[in-house]
Amino acid sequence: VFLHELREAHGPWGKFIGLMFARSLAGAHGLLFRPARGIHTHFMRFPIDLIFLDDASNVQAIREAMAPWRFDFRSAAAVIEVNAGAARSSDIQIGDQLRIREAA
């Protein structure tokens, strides 16, 4: 199990705010953006891993430990933001297919 809870950012404002101002992100939690047209870490207090996905939820790219006050302008069908180190500790590799399930 990679993540226990994956919350989706909805609407332009929710996507803009993302994890800004959050003090932390629980260990097995993440934030999903669909689609993703660039990610920023302005006003963030901790580094994050970015996992970029295609339409079939295949991992296309991973950016590890993106520090606060940075940009990544890649476009993707989706991106998952998780705590720095989570992608490596879960052994997520480019080409892996992730399953995203709605909570019951």
LOLOKOL-539618 format. One line per field, with one value per atom (N, C-alpha, C): residue number from 1; atom name; x, y, z. Coordinates in Angstrom, 3 decimals. Last residue first. Layout:
LOLOKOL-539618
resi [NUM / ...]
name [CA / ...]
east [X / ...]
north [Y / ...]
up [Z / ...]
end
This chain:
LOLOKOL-539618
resi [104 / 104 / 104 / 103 / 103 / 103 / 102 / 102 / 102 / 101 / 101 / 101 / 100 / 100 / 100 / 99 / 99 / 99 / 98 / 98 / 98 / 97 / 97 / 97 / 96 / 96 / 96 / 95 / 95 / 95 / 94 / 94 / 94 / 93 / 93 / 93 / 92 / 92 / 92 / 91 / 91 / 91 / 90 / 90 / 90 / 89 / 89 / 89 / 88 / 88 / 88 / 87 / 87 / 87 / 86 / 86 / 86 / 85 / 85 / 85 / 84 / 84 / 84 / 83 / 83 / 83 / 82 / 82 / 82 / 81 / 81 / 81 / 80 / 80 / 80 / 79 / 79 / 79 / 78 / 78 / 78 / 77 / 77 / 77 / 76 / 76 / 76 / 75 / 75 / 75 / 74 / 74 / 74 / 73 / 73 / 73 / 72 / 72 / 72 / 71 / 71 / 71 / 70 / 70 / 70 / 69 / 69 / 69 / 68 / 68 / 68 / 67 / 67 / 67 / 66 / 66 / 66 / 65 / 65 / 65 / 64 / 64 / 64 / 63 / 63 / 63 / 62 / 62 / 62 / 61 / 61 / 61 / 60 / 60 / 60 / 59 / 59 / 59 / 58 / 58 / 58 / 57 / 57 / 57 / 56 / 56 / 56 / 55 / 55 / 55 / 54 / 54 / 54 / 53 / 53 / 53 / 52 / 52 / 52 / 51 / 51 / 51 / 50 / 50 / 50 / 49 / 49 / 49 / 48 / 48 / 48 / 47 / 47 / 47 / 46 / 46 / 46 / 45 / 45 / 45 / 44 / 44 / 44 / 43 / 43 / 43 / 42 / 42 / 42 / 41 / 41 / 41 / 40 / 40 / 40 / 39 / 39 / 39 / 38 / 38 / 38 / 37 / 37 / 37 / 36 / 36 / 36 / 35 / 35 / 35 / 34 / 34 / 34 / 33 / 33 / 33 / 32 / 32 / 32 / 31 / 31 / 31 / 30 / 30 / 30 / 29 / 29 / 29 / 28 / 28 / 28 / 27 / 27 / 27 / 26 / 26 / 26 / 25 / 25 / 25 / 24 / 24 / 24 / 23 / 23 / 23 / 22 / 22 / 22 / 21 / 21 / 21 / 20 / 20 / 20 / 19 / 19 / 19 / 18 / 18 / 18 / 17 / 17 / 17 / 16 / 16 / 16 / 15 / 15 / 15 / 14 / 14 / 14 / 13 / 13 / 13 / 12 / 12 / 12 / 11 / 11 / 11 / 10 / 10 / 10 / 9 / 9 / 9 / 8 / 8 / 8 / 7 / 7 / 7 / 6 / 6 / 6 / 5 / 5 / 5 / 4 / 4 / 4 / 3 / 3 / 3 / 2 / 2 / 2 / 1 / 1 / 1]
name [N / CA / C / N / CA / C / N / CA / C / N / CA / C / N / CA / C / N / CA / C / N / CA / C / N / CA / C / N / CA / C / N / CA / C / N / CA / C / N / CA / C / N / CA / C / N / CA / C / N / CA / C / N / CA / C / N / CA / C / N / CA / C / N / CA / C / N / CA / C / N / CA / C / N / CA / C / N / CA / C / N / CA / C / N / CA / C / N / CA / C / N / CA / C / N / CA / C / N / CA / C / N / CA / C / N / CA / C / N / CA / C / N / CA / C / N / CA / C / N / CA / C / N / CA / C / N / CA / C / N / CA / C / N / CA / C / N / CA / C / N / CA / C / N / CA / C / N / CA / C / N / CA / C / N / CA / C / N / CA / C / N / CA / C / N / CA / C / N / CA / C / N / CA / C / N / CA / C / N / CA / C / N / CA / C / N / CA / C / N / CA / C / N / CA / C / N / CA / C / N / CA / C / N / CA / C / N / CA / C / N / CA / C / N / CA / C / N / CA / C / N / CA / C / N / CA / C / N / CA / C / N / CA / C / N / CA / C / N / CA / C / N / CA / C / N / CA / C / N / CA / C / N / CA / C / N / CA / C / N / CA / C / N / CA / C / N / CA / C / N / CA / C / N / CA / C / N / CA / C / N / CA / C / N / CA / C / N / CA / C / N / CA / C / N / CA / C / N / CA / C / N / CA / C / N / CA / C / N / CA / C / N / CA / C / N / CA / C / N / CA / C / N / CA / C / N / CA / C / N / CA / C / N / CA / C / N / CA / C / N / CA / C / N / CA / C / N / CA / C / N / CA / C / N / CA / C / N / CA / C / N / CA / C]
east [-14.647 / -15.984 / -16.906 / -12.679 / -12.997 / -14.434 / -11.489 / -12.331 / -12.624 / -8.157 / -9.526 / -10.227 / -5.726 / -6.354 / -7.804 / -2.828 / -4.294 / -4.805 / -0.161 / -0.741 / -2.250 / 2.302 / 0.911 / 0.345 / 5.639 / 4.691 / 3.286 / 7.106 / 6.483 / 5.518 / 9.427 / 8.826 / 8.339 / 8.577 / 9.481 / 8.712 / 8.551 / 7.803 / 8.796 / 9.306 / 9.920 / 9.086 / 8.620 / 7.599 / 8.072 / 10.815 / 10.578 / 9.506 / 10.506 / 11.645 / 11.375 / 8.134 / 8.235 / 9.353 / 8.771 / 7.710 / 7.805 / 10.589 / 11.078 / 10.048 / 8.335 / 9.644 / 10.118 / 4.879 / 6.052 / 7.333 / 3.309 / 3.485 / 4.706 / 1.152 / 2.113 / 2.126 / 0.627 / 0.398 / 1.518 / -0.937 / 0.273 / -0.167 / -2.159 / -2.331 / -0.964 / -1.434 / -2.842 / -3.157 / 0.806 / 0.528 / -0.966 / 3.477 / 2.044 / 1.869 / 6.053 / 5.576 / 4.057 / 7.174 / 6.213 / 5.740 / 7.665 / 7.891 / 6.799 / 9.220 / 8.242 / 8.654 / 9.629 / 10.104 / 8.921 / 9.218 / 9.512 / 10.121 / 10.497 / 9.582 / 10.134 / 11.851 / 11.892 / 10.824 / 11.162 / 11.066 / 10.910 / 11.851 / 12.226 / 12.249 / 11.839 / 12.018 / 12.406 / 9.683 / 10.595 / 10.671 / 9.138 / 9.149 / 10.125 / 7.011 / 8.176 / 8.018 / 4.995 / 5.765 / 7.045 / 3.224 / 4.174 / 5.043 / -0.078 / 1.304 / 2.228 / -2.751 / -2.115 / -0.755 / -3.550 / -3.762 / -3.142 / -2.719 / -4.160 / -4.475 / 0.229 / -0.478 / -1.955 / 1.635 / 0.937 / 0.350 / 4.261 / 3.491 / 2.938 / 4.770 / 4.661 / 3.713 / 6.921 / 5.878 / 5.918 / 7.598 / 7.837 / 6.646 / 8.423 / 7.498 / 8.072 / 9.485 / 9.670 / 8.692 / 7.584 / 8.305 / 8.460 / 5.987 / 6.935 / 7.768 / 5.003 / 5.034 / 6.148 / 4.960 / 4.371 / 4.296 / 5.170 / 5.201 / 4.435 / 5.573 / 5.627 / 5.766 / 3.700 / 4.571 / 4.538 / 3.316 / 3.205 / 4.147 / 1.488 / 2.570 / 2.276 / -1.004 / -0.364 / 0.749 / -2.738 / -1.687 / -0.991 / -6.336 / -5.004 / -4.012 / -5.725 / -6.091 / -6.792 / -3.791 / -4.222 / -4.495 / -3.867 / -3.950 / -4.468 / -1.896 / -2.838 / -2.722 / -1.654 / -1.175 / -2.271 / -0.445 / -1.438 / -0.801 / 1.108 / 0.541 / -0.574 / 1.969 / 2.854 / 2.290 / 0.466 / 0.540 / 1.271 / 2.263 / 1.391 / 1.559 / 2.323 / 2.877 / 1.851 / 1.261 / 2.432 / 3.117 / 0.207 / 0.098 / 1.380 / 0.675 / 0.414 / 0.242 / -0.253 / 0.274 / -0.195 / -1.154 / -0.607 / 0.009 / -3.574 / -2.871 / -2.441 / -4.240 / -3.833 / -3.069 / -4.902 / -3.891 / -3.356 / -6.894 / -5.662 / -4.548 / -8.835 / -8.294 / -7.001 / -9.311 / -8.783 / -8.157 / -10.318 / -9.118 / -8.494 / -11.335 / -11.555 / -10.265 / -9.806 / -10.910 / -10.982 / -7.519 / -7.706 / -8.763 / -8.220 / -8.107 / -8.365 / -6.310 / -7.347 / -7.130 / -5.753 / -5.367 / -6.528 / -4.621 / -5.608 / -5.035 / -2.657 / -3.927 / -5.017 / -0.376 / -1.073 / -2.360 / 0.706 / 1.492 / 0.872 / 0.852 / 0.000 / 0.884]
north [4.290 / 3.685 / 4.531 / 6.367 / 5.869 / 5.342 / 5.271 / 6.176 / 5.547 / 4.465 / 4.017 / 5.090 / 4.076 / 5.137 / 4.736 / 2.308 / 2.202 / 3.294 / 2.880 / 3.062 / 2.908 / 1.224 / 1.664 / 1.716 / 2.223 / 1.555 / 2.083 / 3.985 / 2.853 / 2.076 / 4.738 / 5.166 / 3.922 / 3.404 / 3.555 / 4.083 / 3.313 / 3.674 / 3.997 / 2.460 / 1.867 / 2.111 / 3.792 / 2.887 / 2.193 / 5.405 / 4.380 / 3.384 / 7.076 / 6.164 / 5.051 / 8.441 / 7.706 / 6.679 / 9.640 / 8.625 / 7.812 / 11.712 / 10.380 / 9.286 / 14.185 / 13.885 / 12.529 / 13.324 / 13.716 / 13.344 / 14.028 / 13.245 / 13.775 / 14.658 / 15.263 / 14.443 / 13.438 / 13.183 / 13.849 / 14.452 / 14.437 / 14.208 / 13.668 / 13.806 / 13.881 / 14.121 / 13.816 / 13.968 / 16.942 / 15.510 / 15.326 / 19.172 / 18.879 / 17.374 / 20.806 / 19.662 / 19.585 / 22.825 / 23.198 / 22.037 / 23.409 / 22.337 / 22.508 / 25.707 / 25.410 / 24.135 / 26.557 / 26.061 / 25.867 / 26.998 / 28.116 / 27.678 / 24.013 / 25.163 / 26.236 / 21.331 / 22.266 / 23.352 / 18.107 / 19.467 / 20.422 / 15.290 / 16.335 / 17.744 / 14.151 / 13.896 / 15.158 / 13.586 / 14.630 / 14.481 / 11.300 / 11.491 / 12.620 / 10.344 / 11.048 / 11.149 / 8.543 / 9.106 / 9.782 / 5.822 / 6.833 / 7.257 / 5.464 / 4.991 / 6.136 / 6.129 / 6.118 / 5.441 / 6.576 / 5.216 / 5.028 / 9.176 / 8.896 / 7.521 / 9.426 / 9.595 / 9.232 / 11.262 / 10.117 / 10.457 / 12.072 / 12.458 / 11.213 / 12.853 / 11.650 / 11.986 / 14.635 / 14.744 / 13.482 / 15.073 / 14.315 / 14.540 / 18.107 / 17.055 / 16.300 / 19.963 / 19.446 / 18.313 / 22.473 / 21.203 / 20.748 / 24.651 / 24.590 / 23.321 / 26.870 / 25.552 / 25.527 / 29.166 / 29.212 / 27.845 / 27.374 / 28.653 / 28.555 / 25.257 / 25.006 / 26.321 / 24.283 / 25.215 / 24.859 / 22.639 / 22.593 / 23.645 / 22.094 / 22.767 / 22.795 / 21.042 / 21.898 / 22.716 / 18.149 / 18.968 / 19.743 / 17.610 / 17.407 / 18.291 / 16.616 / 16.112 / 17.206 / 16.006 / 17.055 / 16.417 / 14.828 / 14.498 / 15.697 / 14.414 / 15.294 / 15.034 / 12.000 / 12.728 / 13.580 / 10.042 / 10.887 / 11.596 / 8.729 / 7.952 / 8.727 / 10.908 / 9.966 / 9.270 / 14.124 / 12.841 / 11.826 / 16.972 / 16.038 / 14.701 / 20.239 / 18.922 / 18.139 / 22.741 / 22.551 / 21.216 / 24.494 / 23.301 / 23.156 / 26.590 / 26.926 / 25.709 / 24.670 / 25.929 / 26.107 / 22.442 / 22.257 / 23.534 / 24.034 / 22.764 / 22.580 / 26.528 / 26.467 / 25.183 / 25.781 / 26.806 / 26.693 / 23.901 / 23.494 / 24.511 / 25.482 / 24.324 / 23.839 / 27.274 / 27.757 / 26.612 / 25.612 / 26.428 / 26.878 / 22.307 / 23.693 / 24.489 / 20.163 / 20.483 / 21.975 / 17.676 / 19.123 / 19.438 / 14.708 / 15.380 / 16.867 / 12.728 / 13.747 / 14.423 / 9.636 / 10.529 / 11.477 / 7.530 / 8.556 / 9.513 / 5.659 / 5.289 / 6.289 / 4.733 / 5.786 / 5.244 / 2.056 / 3.277 / 4.393 / -1.188 / 0.000 / 1.232]
up [-0.112 / -0.013 / 0.827 / -2.234 / -0.893 / -0.873 / -5.393 / -4.618 / -3.258 / -6.221 / -5.903 / -5.081 / -8.452 / -7.666 / -7.476 / -8.938 / -8.861 / -7.938 / -11.211 / -9.885 / -9.964 / -12.919 / -13.012 / -11.602 / -13.725 / -12.825 / -13.080 / -15.266 / -15.940 / -15.052 / -12.779 / -14.035 / -14.767 / -9.542 / -10.677 / -11.889 / -6.068 / -7.273 / -8.367 / -3.490 / -4.677 / -5.939 / -1.283 / -1.818 / -3.081 / -0.965 / 0.060 / -0.368 / -3.234 / -3.138 / -2.126 / -2.557 / -3.831 / -3.760 / -0.078 / -0.163 / -1.453 / -0.131 / 0.204 / 0.049 / 0.867 / 0.287 / 0.788 / 0.679 / 1.447 / 0.723 / -2.520 / -1.286 / -0.553 / -5.131 / -4.221 / -2.938 / -8.317 / -6.900 / -6.118 / -11.297 / -10.471 / -9.031 / -14.580 / -13.135 / -12.478 / -17.150 / -16.905 / -15.422 / -17.189 / -17.071 / -16.888 / -17.843 / -17.904 / -17.856 / -15.980 / -16.771 / -16.732 / -14.468 / -15.501 / -16.370 / -11.247 / -12.203 / -13.247 / -8.979 / -10.017 / -10.738 / -5.442 / -6.735 / -7.681 / -2.703 / -3.575 / -4.915 / -1.103 / -1.181 / -2.119 / -3.202 / -2.076 / -2.213 / -3.966 / -4.505 / -3.330 / -3.671 / -2.703 / -3.300 / -7.031 / -5.606 / -4.850 / -9.499 / -9.022 / -7.511 / -11.998 / -10.549 / -10.260 / -14.726 / -14.180 / -12.672 / -15.285 / -16.399 / -15.925 / -14.244 / -13.794 / -14.974 / -15.395 / -15.460 / -15.050 / -15.588 / -14.258 / -14.246 / -18.138 / -17.621 / -16.232 / -18.692 / -18.603 / -18.026 / -16.541 / -17.808 / -17.598 / -13.746 / -14.331 / -15.700 / -11.542 / -12.723 / -13.404 / -8.362 / -9.189 / -10.331 / -6.336 / -7.345 / -8.198 / -2.898 / -4.123 / -5.041 / -1.097 / -1.522 / -2.714 / 1.842 / 0.480 / 0.189 / 3.612 / 3.581 / 2.132 / 3.480 / 4.597 / 4.610 / 0.829 / 1.469 / 2.496 / -0.649 / 0.690 / 1.360 / -3.694 / -2.986 / -1.667 / -5.383 / -3.936 / -3.163 / -8.289 / -7.565 / -6.083 / -11.401 / -9.942 / -9.358 / -14.370 / -13.660 / -12.171 / -14.861 / -15.868 / -15.231 / -14.486 / -13.885 / -14.987 / -14.348 / -14.900 / -14.166 / -11.097 / -12.433 / -13.201 / -8.307 / -9.224 / -10.572 / -5.000 / -6.421 / -7.202 / -2.181 / -2.856 / -4.355 / 0.517 / -0.643 / -1.235 / 3.300 / 2.650 / 1.460 / 5.165 / 4.055 / 3.353 / 6.989 / 6.318 / 5.101 / 6.527 / 7.230 / 6.360 / 6.078 / 5.365 / 6.066 / 7.612 / 7.304 / 6.496 / 7.493 / 8.349 / 8.056 / 4.601 / 5.446 / 6.254 / 2.857 / 4.261 / 5.163 / 0.073 / 0.605 / 2.047 / -1.189 / 0.162 / 0.734 / -3.076 / -2.856 / -1.417 / -4.319 / -2.913 / -2.618 / -6.964 / -6.713 / -5.284 / -6.573 / -7.253 / -7.024 / -5.348 / -4.641 / -5.248 / -7.499 / -6.220 / -5.423 / -9.585 / -9.766 / -8.440 / -8.432 / -8.817 / -8.910 / -6.031 / -6.944 / -7.212 / -5.349 / -5.369 / -6.422 / -3.594 / -4.884 / -4.726 / -1.375 / -1.540 / -2.891 / -0.366 / -1.440 / -1.670 / 2.086 / 1.760 / 0.727 / 2.005 / 2.613 / 2.254 / -0.519 / 0.213 / 0.799 / -0.969 / -1.088 / -0.264 / 0.000 / 0.000 / 0.000]
end
